[in-house]
């Protein structure tokens, strides 16, 4: 029997998960705005529309709450009476700690923090998971999120916050890099659509090399950068421009923001551990 997933919320992350999950399991969605709900169902074919959160939750095995962090606990209050033993609740809200979720839910319900990314829409996502309570809940969330990409279990809120800074937010950093690479190609006279496609293919190829060979990125980079060649000239210019430092700063800023949201960040922590 196909796993039944209820999406609470009709934003971009819910849309990405819907696109990745449809065809592999039964997916329903509910949202407070009927207009937004209609638009969501029209845009994401194969998703069933539910008029209320409670209605969506009743028949679901896994409930994914995909609303802003300050709205998650109010959603839980609203659906509490429909939470039967064995259901699994997943929050994809950045920075909302697991203990806050567990305190709001019965002990008979599985609770998981998840941080997927936008590439889940094309089943190439990276999702961090933390929590579960039971083996049944762990298996359920693994089935859901492995259907849209790779999964990475974390052992603390801080660990999933660091993953958020790398993969949850990091997909945006890579898209900026891709855009810049394409812009550079256009400066050299390449047609825009070709420049974007070439840049995307190049970045996807680099990632595929790392996944396939399991070799360190620096080792693969050295194989491209021959002595006195074009690549080492480009890499030297990148280092001079501070590209590596900018990436470090972006990831740390995202991590600290997630810790601030969770209420556990203290200025004396001084950054990443």
C-alpha positions in Angstrom: 0.0 0.0 0.0 1.3 3.4 -1.0 2.4 5.7 1.8 0.0 8.7 2.3 1.6 12.1 2.9 -0.2 15.3 3.9 1.4 18.6 3.2 0.3 21.4 5.5 1.1 24.6 3.7 1.3 25.6 0.1 4.6 27.4 -0.2 7.7 26.7 -2.3 9.1 23.9 -0.2 5.7 22.1 -0.1 5.6 22.5 -3.9 9.1 21.0 -4.3 8.2 18.0 -2.1 4.9 17.6 -4.0 6.6 17.5 -7.4 9.1 14.9 -6.1 6.7 12.7 -4.3 3.8 12.5 -6.7 3.9 9.1 -8.6 5.7 7.5 -5.7 3.2 7.9 -2.9 -0.2 9.5 -2.4 0.1 13.2 -1.6 -2.5 15.6 -0.3 -2.3 19.3 0.6 -4.2 21.8 2.8 -3.8 25.5 3.2 -5.7 28.3 5.0 -6.2 30.3 1.8 -8.6 28.6 -0.7 -7.2 30.7 -3.5 -3.6 29.6 -2.8 -4.7 26.0 -2.4 -6.4 26.0 -5.8 -3.3 27.5 -7.4 -1.1 24.9 -5.7 -3.2 22.0 -6.9 -3.3 23.4 -10.4 0.5 23.8 -10.5 1.3 20.4 -9.0 -0.6 17.8 -10.8 -1.6 14.7 -8.9 -1.9 16.3 -5.5 -5.2 15.9 -3.7 -6.9 19.1 -2.3 -8.2 19.1 1.3 -10.4 21.8 2.7 -8.9 21.7 6.2 -5.8 20.7 8.1 -7.8 18.1 10.1 -9.2 16.5 6.9 -5.8 16.2 5.4 -4.2 14.7 8.5 -6.9 12.1 9.2 -5.9 9.7 6.4 -2.2 10.4 6.3 0.7 8.3 7.5 3.2 11.2 7.5 2.2 14.8 8.0 4.7 17.4 6.7 4.2 20.8 8.3 5.6 23.3 5.8 4.6 26.7 7.2 6.8 29.5 8.7 8.4 28.6 12.0 6.1 30.9 14.0 3.1 29.1 12.7 4.1 25.4 13.3 2.9 25.1 16.9 -0.5 26.7 16.1 -0.9 24.1 13.3 -0.1 21.3 15.8 -2.8 22.7 18.2 -5.3 22.6 15.4 -4.6 19.0 14.3 -4.0 17.4 17.8 -7.4 15.7 17.9 -6.8 13.9 14.6 -3.4 12.5 15.6 -3.8 8.7 16.0 -1.1 6.4 17.3 1.5 5.7 14.6 1.3 8.9 12.7 4.5 10.8 12.1 4.7 14.6 12.2 7.5 16.3 10.3 8.4 20.0 10.6 10.5 21.6 7.9 10.7 24.9 9.7 14.3 26.2 10.0 15.5 26.8 13.6 12.4 25.3 15.4 14.0 22.9 17.9 12.9 19.3 18.3 12.1 19.6 22.0 9.5 22.3 21.2 7.8 20.0 18.8 7.9 17.0 21.1 6.5 19.0 24.0 3.5 20.0 21.8 2.7 16.4 20.6 1.5 13.2 22.3 4.3 10.6 23.0 2.4 8.1 20.7 3.2 10.3 17.7 6.5 10.2 15.8 8.2 13.7 15.6 11.0 14.6 13.2 12.7 17.8 12.1 13.6 17.8 8.4 15.5 20.2 6.2 15.0 19.3 2.6 16.0 21.6 -0.3 14.5 22.9 -3.5 16.1 20.1 -5.6 13.6 17.7 -4.0 11.3 18.8 -6.9 13.5 16.9 -9.3 14.4 14.1 -6.9 17.9 15.4 -6.5 17.4 16.8 -3.0 19.5 16.7 0.2 17.5 16.3 3.4 18.7 16.4 7.0 16.6 14.5 9.5 16.6 14.6 13.3 14.3 12.9 15.8 11.8 10.1 15.2 11.0 8.6 18.7 10.2 5.2 17.1 11.6 2.8 14.5 8.3 3.1 12.7 8.6 6.9 12.4 12.2 6.7 11.3 11.3 4.2 8.5 8.4 6.4 7.4 10.4 9.6 7.0 13.2 7.7 5.3 10.8 6.3 2.8 9.4 9.8 2.1 12.6 11.8 1.8 14.7 9.1 0.1 12.1 9.3 -2.6 13.2 12.9 -3.4 17.0 12.6 -3.0 19.6 11.7 -0.4 19.0 11.7 3.4 21.4 12.6 6.2 20.5 11.8 9.8 21.6 14.3 12.4 22.1 13.9 16.2 21.2 17.4 17.5 19.4 20.6 16.7 22.8 22.2 16.2 23.8 19.5 13.7 20.6 20.0 11.6 21.1 23.8 11.7 24.6 23.3 10.3 23.2 21.1 7.6 20.6 23.8 6.9 23.4 26.3 6.3 25.1 24.0 3.8 22.4 22.2 1.8 19.1 23.9 2.8 20.5 27.4 2.0 23.5 26.2 0.0 21.5 25.5 -3.1 21.0 29.2 -3.4 24.7 29.9 -3.1 25.4 27.4 -5.9 22.8 29.1 -8.1 24.5 32.4 -7.6 27.8 30.8 -8.7 26.0 29.3 -11.7 24.5 32.6 -12.7 27.9 34.3 -12.4 29.6 31.6 -14.5 26.9 32.0 -17.2 27.3 35.8 -17.0 31.0 35.4 -17.6 30.3 33.3 -20.6 28.0 35.9 -22.0 30.7 38.5 -21.6 32.9 36.3 -23.8 30.1 36.4 -26.5 28.2 33.2 -25.7 24.4 33.3 -26.2 22.6 33.5 -22.9 20.5 30.3 -23.0 23.6 28.3 -24.1 25.7 29.9 -21.3 23.2 28.9 -18.6 22.8 25.4 -19.9 26.6 24.9 -20.2 27.1 26.3 -16.7 24.4 24.1 -15.2 25.9 21.0 -16.9 29.4 21.8 -15.7 28.3 22.2 -12.1 26.2 19.0 -12.2 29.1 17.2 -13.8 31.5 18.3 -11.0 29.0 17.1 -8.3 28.5 13.8 -10.2 32.3 13.2 -10.2 32.5 13.6 -6.5 29.5 11.3 -5.8 30.7 8.7 -8.3 34.4 8.5 -7.5 34.2 9.4 -3.8 37.5 11.2 -4.3 38.3 14.5 -2.5 37.3 17.6 -4.5 40.8 19.0 -4.3 42.2 15.8 -5.9 39.8 16.1 -8.8 40.5 19.9 -9.1 44.2 19.2 -9.4 43.5 16.9 -12.3 41.9 19.8 -14.2 44.5 22.4 -13.2 47.6 21.5 -15.3 50.8 23.5 -14.7 50.8 26.9 -16.3 47.4 26.3 -17.9 44.1 28.1 -18.1 42.5 26.5 -15.1 45.2 27.4 -12.6 45.1 31.0 -13.9 41.3 31.1 -13.3 41.7 29.5 -9.8 44.4 32.1 -8.9 42.0 34.9 -9.8 39.2 33.3 -7.8 41.4 33.1 -4.7 42.5 36.7 -5.1 38.9 37.7 -5.3 38.1 36.0 -2.0 35.6 33.4 -3.4 36.5 30.8 -0.8 36.2 33.2 2.1 32.8 34.4 0.8 31.5 30.9 0.9 32.8 30.3 4.4 31.1 33.6 5.5 27.8 32.7 3.8 27.5 29.3 5.5 28.4 30.6 8.9 25.9 33.5 8.6 23.2 31.0 7.7 24.1 28.8 10.6 24.1 31.6 13.1 20.7 32.8 11.9 19.3 29.3 12.4 20.7 29.2 15.9 19.2 32.6 16.7 15.8 31.3 15.5 16.1 28.3 17.8 16.8 30.5 20.8 19.9 28.5 21.7 22.5 30.8 20.0 24.6 32.9 22.4 27.0 35.6 21.1 29.8 34.0 23.1 29.6 30.8 21.0 31.7 32.6 18.4 30.4 30.8 15.4 30.7 27.2 14.1 31.9 24.4 16.3 
